Amino acid sequence: MYDNTDFNLKKEAAPGTTFLETVPQHLTKVTNEGETEFGYYLNGYLENLKVKVTENRVSVSDSTCKYYLGDNFQTLSKGDYKRAIEKISDTLHLPFYLADVTRIDAAHNLIMQHETDLYLSLLGEANHYKRLPQPNGLYYSNKLRQLLFYGKVQEQKEKRQPIPELYRNRNVLRIELRFKHRLKKQFNRPEIKAGLLYDEGFYRELIRRWKKEYLAIQKINSKLLSMKPTGSTKELAENLALYSILEAGQPQVLNLIKQWQETGEIDKHQAQRHRDFIKKLASKQMDDKNNELIEELTRKVKQAARNY
């Protein structure tokens, strides 16, 4: 479930240790050093991990998963993460379980029946997120976190990275939830140390958040397989409106409403009423069975959360 984590070890966690003297000799390489108004600094790497050293702290970032397992296709269990922190601590001779965590990426690979793009086209809007289509995926972003969906095999091919045998010739959908800012507020905790990440309770909470963020996304019917008979003209009009939204694509229709508002053709209250109407229609079930692709994706997300 863990991929990237960023953390800072402060001087008070390692009394008697002079970071600028002891840490550089244990790094894989030093890339640059210099001085700012805040004092002397040194940048380097511990294998793939980026390390920045100052008089008062040691910052470590990038893929903890790649550091410990050798690639970032896989993810770290809480046990793996504990051993990765112990490895960093032993190598740098510092107690990194006491480091403050400033970023957490929770991720999982799902092996799907069909190409990953087919599933992404059925994921609509999500409250408190901006929906951002990408060439190889779909991102949801706000000021605190990101939720990413993308084809992991395709990414590896583009980066010319090896693909583990388990995933070769498979449709692999990667779902990542990235907590990027103000982690203490997001998890409602007074502090988040690296040692907390392999606590059973925290790990379960993280998995629940990963599942919850996916479930909160509006799911879009891919097409109108059948229209329920109705004697209501109002309901018929709504069904026909939904069909038009599905044909045009919900994001495209919402973007059109946004353009009308930005050009002053409608005001913000009218635009909000339009958006609410469109989102309400898009979540309406037009037949007795849900879309099979969304059913598969939701089932596998829930199963993954149970298995951790």
Secondary structure as the mmCIF struct_conf table of DSSP 4:
data_model
#
loop_
_struct_conf.conf_type_id
_struct_conf.id
_struct_conf.beg_label_comp_id
_struct_conf.beg_label_asym_id
_struct_conf.beg_label_seq_id
_struct_conf.end_label_comp_id
_struct_conf.end_label_asym_id
_struct_conf.end_label_seq_id
STRN STRN1 TYR A 2 LYS A 10
HELX_RH_3T_P HELX_RH_3T_P1 LYS A 11 ALA A 13
BEND BEND1 ALA A 14 ALA A 14
TURN_TY1_P TURN_TY1_P1 PRO A 15 GLY A 16
HELX_RH_AL_P HELX_RH_AL_P1 PHE A 19 THR A 22
BEND BEND2 VAL A 23 VAL A 23
HELX_RH_3T_P HELX_RH_3T_P2 PRO A 24 HIS A 26
BEND BEND3 LEU A 27 THR A 28
STRN STRN2 LYS A 29 THR A 36
TURN_TY1_P TURN_TY1_P2 GLU A 37 PHE A 38
STRN STRN3 GLY A 39 LEU A 46
TURN_TY1_P TURN_TY1_P3 GLU A 47 ASN A 48
STRN STRN4 LEU A 49 THR A 54
BEND BEND4 GLU A 55 ASN A 56
STRN STRN5 ARG A 57 SER A 61
BEND BEND5 ASP A 62 ASP A 62
STRN STRN6 SER A 63 SER A 63
HELX_RH_AL_P HELX_RH_AL_P2 THR A 64 LEU A 69
BEND BEND6 GLY A 70 GLY A 70
BEND BEND7 ASN A 72 GLN A 74
STRN STRN7 LEU A 76 LEU A 76
HELX_RH_AL_P HELX_RH_AL_P3 LYS A 78 LEU A 92
TURN_TY1_P TURN_TY1_P4 HIS A 93 HIS A 93
BEND BEND8 LEU A 94 LEU A 94
HELX_RH_3T_P HELX_RH_3T_P3 PHE A 96 LEU A 98
BEND BEND9 ALA A 99 ALA A 99
STRN STRN8 ASP A 100 MET A 112
BEND BEND10 GLN A 113 HIS A 114
HELX_RH_AL_P HELX_RH_AL_P4 THR A 116 LEU A 120
TURN_TY1_P TURN_TY1_P5 SER A 121 LEU A 122
STRN STRN9 LEU A 123 LEU A 123
TURN_TY1_P TURN_TY1_P6 ASN A 127 HIS A 128
STRN STRN10 LYS A 130 GLN A 134
TURN_TY1_P TURN_TY1_P7 PRO A 135 ASN A 136
STRN STRN11 GLY A 137 SER A 141
BEND BEND11 LYS A 143 LEU A 144
STRN STRN12 ARG A 145 GLY A 151
HELX_RH_AL_P HELX_RH_AL_P5 LYS A 152 GLU A 158
TURN_TY1_P TURN_TY1_P8 LYS A 159 ARG A 160
HELX_RH_3T_P HELX_RH_3T_P4 GLU A 165 TYR A 167
TURN_TY1_P TURN_TY1_P9 ARG A 168 ASN A 169
BEND BEND12 ARG A 170 ARG A 170
STRN STRN13 ASN A 171 PHE A 179
BEND BEND13 HIS A 181 HIS A 181
HELX_RH_AL_P HELX_RH_AL_P6 LEU A 183 GLN A 186
TURN_TY1_P TURN_TY1_P10 PHE A 187 ASN A 188
BEND BEND14 PRO A 190 PRO A 190
STRN STRN14 LYS A 193 LYS A 193
HELX_RH_3T_P HELX_RH_3T_P5 ALA A 194 TYR A 198
HELX_RH_AL_P HELX_RH_AL_P7 GLU A 200 LEU A 215
TURN_TY1_P TURN_TY1_P11 ALA A 216 ALA A 216
BEND BEND15 ILE A 217 ILE A 217
HELX_LH_PP_P HELX_LH_PP_P1 GLN A 218 GLN A 218
STRN STRN15 LYS A 219 LYS A 219
HELX_LH_PP_P HELX_LH_PP_P2 ILE A 220 ASN A 221
BEND BEND16 SER A 222 LYS A 223
BEND BEND17 GLY A 231 GLY A 231
HELX_RH_AL_P HELX_RH_AL_P8 THR A 233 ALA A 248
HELX_RH_AL_P HELX_RH_AL_P9 GLN A 250 GLU A 262
TURN_TY1_P TURN_TY1_P12 THR A 263 GLY A 264
BEND BEND18 GLU A 265 ILE A 266
HELX_RH_AL_P HELX_RH_AL_P10 LYS A 268 ALA A 282
TURN_TY1_P TURN_TY1_P13 SER A 283 SER A 283
BEND BEND19 ASP A 287 LYS A 289
HELX_RH_AL_P HELX_RH_AL_P11 GLU A 292 ASN A 307
#
